[in-house]
Amino acid sequence: MALPKRRQSHSKTHMRRSHDALKAPNVGVCGECGEPKMPHRLCGSCGTYKGREVIKLDEDFE
C-alpha cells in the first residue's frame, strides 16, 4: 500500500480543504405568491411551477 513520504504541510492541507466550506442555499422568490422557494422546484405554498398550477393545494391544511 502506498504511503506519503513526507508529512503534508498546514498550507497544503488548507488549500485542499478550501472547497469544503458550506454554501448558503440559493433561494429565489415565487412569481405567483412571493414566497421564498428553491430554484427549479415547485412552490410549496401555492403549488405552481413556471407560472402554471401543477398541484391543487387544499386551503384547510394551512
PyMOL CGO cylinders between C-alpha atoms (Angstrom):
from pymol import cmd
from pymol.cgo import CYLINDER

trace = [
    CYLINDER, 0.00, 0.00, 0.00, 1.30, 3.46, -0.89, 0.3, 1, 1, 1, 1, 1, 1,
    CYLINDER, 1.30, 3.46, -0.89, 2.15, 5.83, 1.95, 0.3, 1, 1, 1, 1, 1, 1,
    CYLINDER, 2.15, 5.83, 1.95, 3.08, 9.50, 1.84, 0.3, 1, 1, 1, 1, 1, 1,
    CYLINDER, 3.08, 9.50, 1.84, 6.81, 10.07, 2.06, 0.3, 1, 1, 1, 1, 1, 1,
    CYLINDER, 6.81, 10.07, 2.06, 6.55, 13.37, 3.94, 0.3, 1, 1, 1, 1, 1, 1,
    CYLINDER, 6.55, 13.37, 3.94, 4.02, 14.99, 6.23, 0.3, 1, 1, 1, 1, 1, 1,
    CYLINDER, 4.02, 14.99, 6.23, 1.67, 17.36, 4.42, 0.3, 1, 1, 1, 1, 1, 1,
    CYLINDER, 1.67, 17.36, 4.42, 2.15, 20.99, 5.48, 0.3, 1, 1, 1, 1, 1, 1,
    CYLINDER, 2.15, 20.99, 5.48, -0.57, 23.17, 7.01, 0.3, 1, 1, 1, 1, 1, 1,
    CYLINDER, -0.57, 23.17, 7.01, -0.61, 25.29, 3.86, 0.3, 1, 1, 1, 1, 1, 1,
    CYLINDER, -0.61, 25.29, 3.86, -1.26, 22.31, 1.59, 0.3, 1, 1, 1, 1, 1, 1,
    CYLINDER, -1.26, 22.31, 1.59, -3.91, 20.99, 3.97, 0.3, 1, 1, 1, 1, 1, 1,
    CYLINDER, -3.91, 20.99, 3.97, -5.75, 24.32, 3.98, 0.3, 1, 1, 1, 1, 1, 1,
    CYLINDER, -5.75, 24.32, 3.98, -5.50, 24.59, 0.18, 0.3, 1, 1, 1, 1, 1, 1,
    CYLINDER, -5.50, 24.59, 0.18, -7.04, 21.14, -0.19, 0.3, 1, 1, 1, 1, 1, 1,
    CYLINDER, -7.04, 21.14, -0.19, -9.85, 22.00, 2.21, 0.3, 1, 1, 1, 1, 1, 1,
    CYLINDER, -9.85, 22.00, 2.21, -10.63, 25.37, 0.63, 0.3, 1, 1, 1, 1, 1, 1,
    CYLINDER, -10.63, 25.37, 0.63, -13.66, 23.93, -1.21, 0.3, 1, 1, 1, 1, 1, 1,
    CYLINDER, -13.66, 23.93, -1.21, -15.12, 22.12, 1.81, 0.3, 1, 1, 1, 1, 1, 1,
    CYLINDER, -15.12, 22.12, 1.81, -16.99, 25.14, 3.19, 0.3, 1, 1, 1, 1, 1, 1,
    CYLINDER, -16.99, 25.14, 3.19, -20.78, 25.01, 3.29, 0.3, 1, 1, 1, 1, 1, 1,
    CYLINDER, -20.78, 25.01, 3.29, -22.65, 27.38, 1.00, 0.3, 1, 1, 1, 1, 1, 1,
    CYLINDER, -22.65, 27.38, 1.00, -25.96, 29.04, 1.72, 0.3, 1, 1, 1, 1, 1, 1,
    CYLINDER, -25.96, 29.04, 1.72, -28.84, 27.67, -0.36, 0.3, 1, 1, 1, 1, 1, 1,
    CYLINDER, -28.84, 27.67, -0.36, -29.76, 29.69, -3.44, 0.3, 1, 1, 1, 1, 1, 1,
    CYLINDER, -29.76, 29.69, -3.44, -33.27, 30.86, -2.60, 0.3, 1, 1, 1, 1, 1, 1,
    CYLINDER, -33.27, 30.86, -2.60, -35.47, 32.66, -5.10, 0.3, 1, 1, 1, 1, 1, 1,
    CYLINDER, -35.47, 32.66, -5.10, -38.95, 34.14, -4.91, 0.3, 1, 1, 1, 1, 1, 1,
    CYLINDER, -38.95, 34.14, -4.91, -42.11, 32.58, -6.30, 0.3, 1, 1, 1, 1, 1, 1,
    CYLINDER, -42.11, 32.58, -6.30, -43.53, 34.65, -9.13, 0.3, 1, 1, 1, 1, 1, 1,
    CYLINDER, -43.53, 34.65, -9.13, -47.15, 33.96, -8.14, 0.3, 1, 1, 1, 1, 1, 1,
    CYLINDER, -47.15, 33.96, -8.14, -47.27, 34.33, -4.36, 0.3, 1, 1, 1, 1, 1, 1,
    CYLINDER, -47.27, 34.33, -4.36, -43.89, 35.88, -3.49, 0.3, 1, 1, 1, 1, 1, 1,
    CYLINDER, -43.89, 35.88, -3.49, -42.88, 33.16, -1.03, 0.3, 1, 1, 1, 1, 1, 1,
    CYLINDER, -42.88, 33.16, -1.03, -39.23, 32.02, -0.93, 0.3, 1, 1, 1, 1, 1, 1,
    CYLINDER, -39.23, 32.02, -0.93, -38.53, 28.80, -2.84, 0.3, 1, 1, 1, 1, 1, 1,
    CYLINDER, -38.53, 28.80, -2.84, -35.61, 26.81, -4.21, 0.3, 1, 1, 1, 1, 1, 1,
    CYLINDER, -35.61, 26.81, -4.21, -34.88, 27.27, -7.93, 0.3, 1, 1, 1, 1, 1, 1,
    CYLINDER, -34.88, 27.27, -7.93, -36.25, 24.62, -10.33, 0.3, 1, 1, 1, 1, 1, 1,
    CYLINDER, -36.25, 24.62, -10.33, -38.67, 23.41, -7.64, 0.3, 1, 1, 1, 1, 1, 1,
    CYLINDER, -38.67, 23.41, -7.64, -42.40, 23.54, -7.16, 0.3, 1, 1, 1, 1, 1, 1,
    CYLINDER, -42.40, 23.54, -7.16, -43.62, 26.33, -4.87, 0.3, 1, 1, 1, 1, 1, 1,
    CYLINDER, -43.62, 26.33, -4.87, -44.73, 24.76, -1.61, 0.3, 1, 1, 1, 1, 1, 1,
    CYLINDER, -44.73, 24.76, -1.61, -47.24, 27.43, -0.70, 0.3, 1, 1, 1, 1, 1, 1,
    CYLINDER, -47.24, 27.43, -0.70, -49.20, 27.92, -3.95, 0.3, 1, 1, 1, 1, 1, 1,
    CYLINDER, -49.20, 27.92, -3.95, -48.35, 24.77, -5.95, 0.3, 1, 1, 1, 1, 1, 1,
    CYLINDER, -48.35, 24.77, -5.95, -47.16, 26.50, -9.13, 0.3, 1, 1, 1, 1, 1, 1,
    CYLINDER, -47.16, 26.50, -9.13, -44.11, 25.94, -11.32, 0.3, 1, 1, 1, 1, 1, 1,
    CYLINDER, -44.11, 25.94, -11.32, -43.09, 28.27, -14.15, 0.3, 1, 1, 1, 1, 1, 1,
    CYLINDER, -43.09, 28.27, -14.15, -46.34, 30.22, -13.93, 0.3, 1, 1, 1, 1, 1, 1,
    CYLINDER, -46.34, 30.22, -13.93, -48.75, 27.28, -14.18, 0.3, 1, 1, 1, 1, 1, 1,
    CYLINDER, -48.75, 27.28, -14.18, -50.57, 25.40, -11.44, 0.3, 1, 1, 1, 1, 1, 1,
    CYLINDER, -50.57, 25.40, -11.44, -49.09, 21.92, -11.08, 0.3, 1, 1, 1, 1, 1, 1,
    CYLINDER, -49.09, 21.92, -11.08, -50.88, 20.67, -7.98, 0.3, 1, 1, 1, 1, 1, 1,
    CYLINDER, -50.88, 20.67, -7.98, -54.02, 21.84, -6.26, 0.3, 1, 1, 1, 1, 1, 1,
    CYLINDER, -54.02, 21.84, -6.26, -53.34, 22.63, -2.60, 0.3, 1, 1, 1, 1, 1, 1,
    CYLINDER, -53.34, 22.63, -2.60, -56.12, 22.42, -0.03, 0.3, 1, 1, 1, 1, 1, 1,
    CYLINDER, -56.12, 22.42, -0.03, -56.60, 25.60, 1.97, 0.3, 1, 1, 1, 1, 1, 1,
    CYLINDER, -56.60, 25.60, 1.97, -57.73, 23.78, 5.16, 0.3, 1, 1, 1, 1, 1, 1,
    CYLINDER, -57.73, 23.78, 5.16, -54.19, 22.43, 5.80, 0.3, 1, 1, 1, 1, 1, 1,
    CYLINDER, -54.19, 22.43, 5.80, -52.71, 25.90, 6.32, 0.3, 1, 1, 1, 1, 1, 1,
]
cmd.load_cgo(trace, "trace")
